[in-house]
C-alpha cells in the first residue's frame, strides 16, 4: 500500500501537543451536538405531525357537518382546530425558540471549540478510533476515500 495513503488525512490528524483528554472532550462535545441534531429532527417531526393533524381537522369538521353533527363540528373547530400546543405557541414558534435559544448557540460553541483547541480539525476522536480498529492492507478497511 502506498504510504501516503495509509492513515488519516491531515484534516483528521491530531495537531501536535493536543492531549488525549482534549481529543476525548471534543469527541464528547461532538457527540452531544449530534444528539441535539437528532432531538431537533424530532422537534421538526413534532412540528410537521401536529400541523398535519391540524389540517386533517378541516376534513373532520366537514364530515361531521355532512353527517348531521354540526354541534360536534363546531366543538372540534372552536376547541381544537388552530389551538396553541402550549400557551401562546404553535409548533413553529417552539422550533424557532429552540433553534435560537439552544441549537444555534450550541453549534457555534462546538465549532469554536474545535477551531481553537484542535486547529479546526473535526472528528479527531472518531478518526483515531478508525485507525485503531481498521485492518491495514484490507481493501474494505482503507484509511480514507482516496486510498487505492
C-alpha positions, 0 to 999 in steps of 0.5 A: 500500500502506498504510504501516503495513503495509509492513515488519516488525512491531515484534516483528521490528524491530531495537531501536535501537543493536543492531549488525549483528554482534549481529543476525548472532550471534543469527541464528547462535545461532538457527540452531544451536538449530534444528539441535539441534531437528532432531538431537533429532527424530532422537534421538526417531526413534532412540528410537521405531525401536529400541523398535519393533524391540524389540517386533517381537522378541516376534513373532520369538521366537514364530515361531521357537518355532512353527517348531521353533527354540526354541534360536534363540528363546531366543538372540534373547530372552536376547541381544537382546530388552530389551538396553541400546543402550549400557551401562546405557541404553535409548533413553529414558534417552539422550533424557532425558540429552540433553534435560537435559544439552544441549537444555534448557540450550541453549534457555534460553541462546538465549532469554536471549540474545535477551531481553537483547541484542535486547529479546526480539525473535526472528528479527531476522536472518531478518526483515531478510533478508525485507525485503531480498529481498521485492518491495514492492507484490507481493501474494505478497511482503507484509511480514507476515500482516496486510498487505492 
